[in-house]
Structures are given as structure tokens and as C-alpha cells.
């Protein structure tokens, strides 16, 4: 359960908007999947403080011809991420970029998207913790 004093906004600095960066993250093929979301991620250690999480939502035009449907799915993704991204705790010297890709065939319900997003974020947290412990050992 989230803390009472946690802020649940989805500010501008949490949005990943660079199409080059999104293509790079997807090309790296580091991903985890739980139907109907496939999550691509990229971690970068930086020298300056201020670890940051940025996210992009991807929905195929091939699966959803109408922009209304694509925007609806992206809106559901953003809301699920906004409510649950406090699950992720990253150190100050780590930047995390995430791309959520919708792989389902029909419009999802919010309950499904929310449940899957929590599971993906928990899995991502364990991967980040393993990477951090691996970096400390090297």
C-alpha cells in the first residue's frame, strides 16, 4: 500500500519522449513481459546525483487503427504507472528508462493493466537490485 504522503503525479521529467532513445531501448532487447504488457528497460549509472525514472508508452498502430483506441490504452498505462511507480526505489546515481509496449489484441480494462503493472514493477525492482549488487562486487 502506498504511503499517505507520497505524490502520485506524472510530471514532465518522468516522460521519455526522445524517439532515438526509445528505439535504442527497444533495440537493446532487455525486457520482461507479462501479458498484455512487454516492458523494455535500460539502466545507466551516472556520475551526478539525481537518479531518474522515465517511461514511454508504446501502442501499435497495426493493432489499433483508431487513434482514440491507442490513446485510451496509453492513458490506462500512464495511470497505472502513475499510481504504482513508487514501488521502484533506485539509487541516486542510476537512471532508469522504461518503455511499456502493449502486446494484447483488444482494449484492456484498468484492473488488468494495474495488476500487471504492479507485477512488472516488482520484477523490475528485483532486476535493478541484482544489477546494483553485481556492480558493487566488480
Backbone as CSV, one residue per row, in Angstrom:
resi,resn,N_x,N_y,N_z,CA_x,CA_y,CA_z,C_x,C_y,C_z
1,UNK,0.839,-1.181,0.000,0.000,0.000,0.000,0.878,1.237,0.000
2,UNK,0.592,2.241,-0.825,1.411,3.443,-0.890,1.326,4.265,0.394
3,UNK,2.351,5.049,0.584,2.388,5.936,1.740,1.394,7.070,1.571
4,UNK,0.906,7.604,2.691,-0.090,8.670,2.646,0.506,9.967,2.103
5,UNK,1.800,10.183,2.341,2.401,11.435,1.905,3.050,11.335,0.522
6,UNK,2.908,10.196,-0.162,3.502,10.015,-1.475,2.760,10.855,-2.509
7,UNK,3.533,11.441,-3.423,2.925,12.219,-4.502,2.694,11.297,-5.689
8,UNK,1.498,11.337,-6.226,1.137,10.452,-7.319,0.946,11.217,-8.621
9,UNK,1.816,12.167,-8.872,1.713,12.917,-10.115,2.538,12.220,-11.192
10,UNK,2.327,12.593,-12.418,3.112,12.084,-13.531,3.763,13.289,-14.213
11,UNK,4.828,13.802,-13.594,5.409,15.050,-14.077,6.136,14.897,-15.414
12,UNK,6.472,16.011,-15.979,7.123,16.066,-17.281,8.466,15.328,-17.283
13,UNK,9.210,15.406,-16.189,10.531,14.777,-16.173,10.461,13.252,-16.062
14,UNK,9.294,12.683,-15.879,9.120,11.230,-15.860,8.776,10.672,-17.240
15,UNK,8.585,11.546,-18.211,8.188,11.109,-19.554,9.409,10.965,-20.452
16,UNK,9.477,9.860,-21.127,10.534,9.605,-22.088,9.970,9.938,-23.469
17,UNK,10.525,10.975,-24.097,9.931,11.460,-25.342,10.855,11.342,-26.554
18,UNK,12.117,11.090,-26.343,13.072,11.031,-27.439,12.866,9.748,-28.245
19,UNK,12.521,9.897,-29.510,12.283,8.713,-30.344,13.583,7.932,-30.554
20,UNK,14.726,8.609,-30.610,16.001,7.906,-30.733,16.282,7.057,-29.505
21,UNK,16.019,7.613,-28.330,16.247,6.886,-27.086,15.296,5.681,-26.984
22,UNK,14.038,5.864,-27.390,13.063,4.774,-27.357,13.511,3.649,-28.293
23,UNK,13.950,3.994,-29.511,14.439,2.981,-30.451,15.649,2.236,-29.885
24,UNK,16.548,2.969,-29.218,17.729,2.361,-28.622,17.344,1.369,-27.527
25,UNK,16.412,1.743,-26.668,15.982,0.877,-25.571,15.350,-0.399,-26.109
26,UNK,14.490,-0.274,-27.116,13.837,-1.455,-27.699,14.869,-2.321,-28.425
27,UNK,15.851,-1.702,-29.065,16.874,-2.464,-29.783,17.787,-3.235,-28.832
28,UNK,17.951,-2.765,-27.612,18.794,-3.456,-26.634,18.207,-4.805,-26.233
29,UNK,16.901,-4.957,-26.347,16.181,-6.208,-26.086,16.243,-6.666,-24.630
30,UNK,16.529,-5.761,-23.694,16.408,-6.113,-22.285,14.942,-5.909,-21.932
31,UNK,14.238,-7.001,-21.669,12.805,-6.861,-21.454,12.289,-7.904,-20.488
32,UNK,11.129,-7.578,-19.932,10.351,-8.525,-19.151,8.928,-8.409,-19.673
33,UNK,8.188,-9.498,-19.589,6.838,-9.477,-20.163,5.855,-10.153,-19.233
34,UNK,4.697,-9.592,-19.202,3.538,-10.165,-18.505,2.346,-9.688,-19.313
35,UNK,1.628,-10.606,-19.908,0.539,-10.241,-20.812,-0.435,-9.295,-20.117
36,UNK,-0.809,-8.206,-20.722,-0.633,-7.703,-22.075,0.446,-6.617,-22.217
37,UNK,1.445,-6.585,-21.314,2.478,-5.549,-21.376,3.841,-6.204,-21.524
38,UNK,4.639,-5.653,-22.435,6.041,-6.020,-22.529,6.837,-4.792,-22.136
39,UNK,7.745,-4.956,-21.206,8.475,-3.834,-20.634,9.940,-3.900,-21.060
40,UNK,10.380,-2.931,-21.856,11.784,-2.789,-22.210,12.389,-1.788,-21.238
41,UNK,13.633,-2.021,-20.836,14.252,-1.117,-19.868,15.729,-0.953,-20.167
42,UNK,16.282,0.145,-19.688,17.708,0.438,-19.827,18.148,1.181,-18.580
43,UNK,19.198,0.714,-17.942,19.742,1.395,-16.773,21.085,2.006,-17.138
44,UNK,21.322,3.198,-16.645,22.588,3.890,-16.858,23.068,4.432,-15.526
45,UNK,24.316,4.127,-15.188,24.905,4.729,-13.997,25.484,6.073,-14.387
46,UNK,25.193,7.101,-13.603,25.668,8.438,-13.910,26.530,8.937,-12.749
47,UNK,27.425,9.855,-13.042,28.324,10.395,-12.025,27.625,11.397,-11.125
48,UNK,26.690,12.134,-11.679,25.988,13.139,-10.891,24.855,12.494,-10.117
49,UNK,24.444,13.142,-9.062,23.335,12.606,-8.271,22.015,12.945,-8.948
50,UNK,20.966,12.304,-8.483,19.646,12.598,-9.037,19.146,11.496,-9.930
51,UNK,19.046,10.281,-9.407,18.522,9.171,-10.179,17.128,9.498,-10.696
52,UNK,16.857,9.082,-11.894,15.614,9.475,-12.543,14.984,8.262,-13.224
53,UNK,13.670,8.191,-13.166,12.908,7.166,-13.870,12.108,7.872,-14.963
54,UNK,12.277,7.408,-16.200,11.497,7.959,-17.305,10.798,6.807,-18.004
55,UNK,9.591,7.066,-18.491,8.803,5.996,-19.096,8.134,6.478,-20.386
56,UNK,8.014,5.557,-21.335,7.292,5.804,-22.584,6.282,4.677,-22.765
57,UNK,5.140,5.003,-23.337,4.082,4.025,-23.582,3.959,3.818,-25.091
58,UNK,4.043,2.575,-25.533,4.013,2.257,-26.957,2.805,1.385,-27.274
59,UNK,2.027,1.800,-28.275,0.868,1.022,-28.726,0.926,0.969,-30.246
60,UNK,0.796,-0.219,-30.788,0.937,-0.430,-32.218,-0.251,0.127,-33.001
61,UNK,0.077,0.824,-34.067,-0.962,1.327,-34.966,-1.564,0.174,-35.773
62,UNK,-0.807,-0.886,-35.914,-1.280,-2.044,-36.670,-2.411,-2.762,-35.922
63,UNK,-2.303,-2.809,-34.582,-3.327,-3.495,-33.787,-4.538,-2.611,-33.521
64,UNK,-4.307,-1.325,-33.365,-5.394,-0.377,-33.096,-5.346,0.719,-34.148
65,UNK,-6.206,0.589,-35.134,-6.211,1.526,-36.250,-6.649,2.926,-35.833
66,UNK,-7.539,3.010,-34.861,-8.093,4.300,-34.458,-7.252,4.922,-33.357
67,UNK,-6.924,6.188,-33.532,-6.106,6.904,-32.557,-6.790,6.955,-31.192
68,UNK,-8.101,6.974,-31.191,-8.854,7.003,-29.933,-8.520,5.773,-29.089
69,UNK,-8.455,4.611,-29.736,-8.150,3.373,-29.023,-6.708,3.365,-28.524
70,UNK,-5.776,3.809,-29.362,-4.364,3.864,-28.949,-4.193,4.812,-27.770
71,UNK,-4.835,5.959,-27.842,-4.724,6.934,-26.749,-5.358,6.401,-25.475
72,UNK,-6.414,5.641,-25.595,-7.065,5.054,-24.419,-6.116,4.080,-23.710
73,UNK,-5.448,3.233,-24.481,-4.512,2.278,-23.897,-3.352,3.015,-23.234
74,UNK,-2.820,4.032,-23.910,-1.717,4.800,-23.326,-2.155,5.512,-22.053
75,UNK,-3.373,5.994,-22.028,-3.895,6.668,-20.834,-4.001,5.679,-19.664
76,UNK,-4.460,4.465,-19.948,-4.524,3.434,-18.911,-3.123,3.088,-18.394
77,UNK,-2.165,2.969,-19.304,-0.776,2.696,-18.912,-0.232,3.793,-18.016
78,UNK,-0.424,5.036,-18.438,0.095,6.169,-17.658,-0.511,6.204,-16.264
79,UNK,-1.802,5.962,-16.175,-2.471,5.993,-14.876,-1.973,4.857,-13.983
80,UNK,-1.817,3.680,-14.526,-1.299,2.555,-13.739,0.133,2.832,-13.286
81,UNK,0.940,3.392,-14.161,2.315,3.727,-13.777,2.330,4.830,-12.732
82,UNK,1.518,5.832,-12.922,1.470,6.965,-12.005,1.109,6.511,-10.590
83,UNK,0.174,5.591,-10.479,-0.265,5.121,-9.174,0.730,4.162,-8.518
84,UNK,1.556,3.494,-9.317,2.373,2.417,-8.769,3.880,2.605,-8.897
85,UNK,4.365,3.688,-9.491,5.799,3.789,-9.714,6.592,3.973,-8.427
86,UNK,5.916,4.253,-7.309,6.630,4.351,-6.039,7.133,2.995,-5.553
87,UNK,6.742,1.921,-6.212,7.286,0.596,-5.917,8.779,0.580,-6.222
88,UNK,9.170,1.311,-7.271,10.574,1.345,-7.668,11.362,2.277,-6.759
89,UNK,12.428,1.759,-6.191,13.365,2.596,-5.444,14.727,2.398,-6.092
90,UNK,15.251,3.469,-6.645,16.538,3.382,-7.323,17.520,4.300,-6.616
91,UNK,18.808,3.968,-6.673,19.798,4.836,-6.042,19.953,6.147,-6.811
92,UNK,20.588,7.108,-6.166,20.726,8.443,-6.760,21.612,8.473,-7.997
93,UNK,22.488,7.486,-8.169,23.388,7.519,-9.322,22.904,6.643,-10.483
94,UNK,21.621,6.294,-10.493,21.085,5.416,-11.527,19.946,6.101,-12.275
95,UNK,20.009,6.043,-13.594,18.899,6.491,-14.438,18.241,5.253,-15.021
96,UNK,16.925,5.224,-14.992,16.165,4.086,-15.488,15.180,4.583,-16.537
97,UNK,15.315,4.042,-17.747,14.382,4.360,-18.828,13.564,3.108,-19.122
98,UNK,12.248,3.278,-19.195,11.330,2.158,-19.376,10.429,2.441,-20.573
99,UNK,10.200,1.421,-21.394,9.216,1.507,-22.480,8.217,0.369,-22.285
100,UNK,6.971,0.739,-22.056,5.907,-0.258,-21.940,5.244,-0.404,-23.293
101,UNK,5.260,-1.620,-23.832,4.641,-1.895,-25.125,3.412,-2.772,-24.904
102,UNK,2.301,-2.360,-25.476,1.075,-3.138,-25.376,1.126,-4.231,-26.431
103,UNK,0.958,-5.491,-26.009,1.026,-6.615,-26.945,-0.303,-7.350,-27.069
104,UNK,-1.343,-6.887,-26.400,-2.657,-7.518,-26.472,-3.362,-7.201,-27.777
105,UNK,-4.502,-7.855,-27.987,-5.270,-7.670,-29.212,-6.499,-6.791,-29.019
106,UNK,-7.044,-6.749,-27.794,-8.257,-5.960,-27.558,-7.998,-4.955,-26.442
107,UNK,-8.885,-3.986,-26.332,-8.730,-2.949,-25.315,-8.757,-3.570,-23.913
108,UNK,-7.757,-3.243,-23.082,-7.716,-3.829,-21.744,-8.579,-3.047,-20.767
109,UNK,-8.854,-3.664,-19.635,-9.527,-2.973,-18.539,-8.456,-2.447,-17.596
110,UNK,-8.797,-1.398,-16.852,-7.816,-0.791,-15.966,-7.353,-1.753,-14.881
111,UNK,-8.245,-2.585,-14.369,-7.861,-3.519,-13.309,-6.763,-4.473,-13.791
112,UNK,-6.873,-4.929,-15.031,-5.863,-5.815,-15.601,-4.532,-5.096,-15.749
113,UNK,-4.575,-3.892,-16.316,-3.359,-3.122,-16.534,-2.691,-2.784,-15.205
114,UNK,-3.468,-2.434,-14.219,-2.915,-2.069,-12.916,-2.247,-3.268,-12.252
115,UNK,-2.898,-4.418,-12.283,-2.342,-5.618,-11.664,-1.041,-6.034,-12.346
116,UNK,-1.031,-6.007,-13.663,0.163,-6.386,-14.415,1.284,-5.379,-14.191
117,UNK,0.947,-4.092,-14.118,1.983,-3.078,-13.917,2.658,-3.244,-12.562
118,UNK,1.903,-3.604,-11.540,2.494,-3.836,-10.219,3.467,-5.010,-10.286
119,UNK,3.059,-6.090,-10.950,3.938,-7.249,-11.070,5.200,-6.914,-11.853
120,UNK,5.066,-6.153,-12.945,6.232,-5.772,-13.736,7.174,-4.867,-12.946
121,UNK,6.626,-3.917,-12.206,7.473,-3.020,-11.432,8.205,-3.762,-10.320
122,UNK,7.568,-4.732,-9.703,8.238,-5.540,-8.672,9.361,-6.370,-9.294
123,UNK,9.092,-6.958,-10.442,10.122,-7.725,-11.140,11.283,-6.835,-11.548
124,UNK,10.968,-5.661,-12.043,11.993,-4.702,-12.437,12.832,-4.275,-11.231
125,UNK,12.204,-4.128,-10.078,12.926,-3.757,-8.863,13.930,-4.853,-8.483
126,UNK,13.544,-6.105,-8.597,14.484,-7.183,-8.276,15.648,-7.215,-9.262
127,UNK,15.382,-6.935,-10.537,16.447,-6.886,-11.539,17.405,-5.742,-11.227
128,UNK,16.878,-4.594,-10.857,17.719,-3.446,-10.519,18.577,-3.768,-9.296
129,UNK,17.989,-4.390,-8.295,18.748,-4.755,-7.102,19.873,-5.733,-7.435
130,UNK,19.613,-6.682,-8.333,20.654,-7.618,-8.753,21.766,-6.897,-9.497
131,UNK,21.404,-5.946,-10.366,22.412,-5.184,-11.106,23.269,-4.345,-10.171
132,UNK,22.646,-3.745,-9.167,23.384,-2.910,-8.217,24.354,-3.764,-7.411
133,UNK,23.896,-4.926,-6.951,24.780,-5.788,-6.178,25.909,-6.333,-7.060
134,UNK,25.623,-6.575,-8.338,26.648,-7.037,-9.276,27.698,-5.939,-9.504
135,UNK,27.258,-4.691,-9.631,28.181,-3.566,-9.810,29.064,-3.358,-8.580
136,UNK,28.494,-3.553,-7.399,29.271,-3.397,-6.168,30.338,-4.465,-6.047
137,UNK,30.043,-5.667,-6.538,31.022,-6.766,-6.461,32.161,-6.597,-7.442
138,UNK,31.947,-5.861,-8.516,33.006,-5.660,-9.526,33.855,-4.498,-9.243
